[in-house]
Amino acid sequence: MHRFWIPIMLVAFFVISACAGPKAETERQKLHKELLKWESFDSQGVIEISFMGLALRKMFSAAKNQDQLRLDILEGGVMGAGAQPLMSFYVGDYVAFKSPYLPMLEMLNLSDQLPLRSMAHFSSADSLVARYGKEIISNKKLVIDQVSISFTPDYKLDFVYDPTTKMELKAIYGSGGKLSELNLKGTDNLSLKLSFDNLDYVQPLIVPLPQSAPNLINDSLKGLQDLDLKELLKQFLQNK
């Protein structure tokens, strides 16, 4: 009897292993596939900015790779073709702003006011899956350096909250599970909605913005930095 049960138990073990193994791998592959979409992309669409009762709706172009991110808010043109940037934002080894209408932006050090830690977590899908894949698959959520990240049941990015900057990001998906909108909320009722007309998961070539010289940020500017930014953004929305 003992000899009879041994082969049966071995067969059962291999059957269970065969069923469980591929499923775990499939879940990991699904997660990795979704995270890759945030590692690098090129996109165009419409951005809506709301702040202190003022609103702006313009075309945008946004591109990201593992090391850099650039967002351009555009005036005129179809899908960004031939359009002129109203404001540009760049993150790489440094942070830079550029606007022909608000040149003072180039002198402000805004690194502490941007969710750079949250953005850095999506620079490598391989690293994120290797370190936190099991936790994400089990809980559909993750907390890294106090940054809260949640996922949908099929591992699409759902919600991100950065407590340092108090900024929230909510992803909205349309038919076929394709990303259709990104909603960002900050302090002072600042909100941005990016509606995508075109979104390609490619490795884009990103042209960095010029880096501002450190000596342009004097002590008086540092002391008025928050006030200047709010006033500049208000002026930008009023004039555009």
HUHU-V575195 format. One line per field, one symbol per residue. phi: phi as a letter, one per 40 degrees, with the letter a starting at -180 (. if undefined). burial: b if it has 24 or more other C-alpha atoms within 12 Angstrom, else e. A space follows every 50 residues. Layout:
# HUHU-V575195
phi: ???
burial: ???
This chain:
# HUHU-V575195
phi: .ccccdccccccccccccccddcccccccccccccccccaabaaibbbbb afgbaabacbbbbabcbaabbbcbbggbfgcgcbccabbbbacababaac cbccdccccbdccbcccccccbcacdcccccbdcccccbfaabbfgccbb bcdbgccbabbbccbfbbbbcbbbcggccbabbbbbcffcabbbbccaab cbcccbcccccccdcccccccdcbdccccccccccccccb
burial: eeeeeeeeeeeeeeeeeeeeeeeeeebbebbbbbbbbbbbbbbbbbbbbb beeebbbbbbbbbbbbbbbbbbbbbeeebbeeebbbbbbbbbebbbbbbe ebebbbbbbbeeebbbbbbbbbbbbbebbeebbeebbeebbbbbeebbbb bbebbbbbbbbbbebbbbbbbbeeeeeebbbbbbbbeeebbbbbbbbbbb eeeeebebbeeeeeeeeeeeeeeebeebbeebbbebbeee
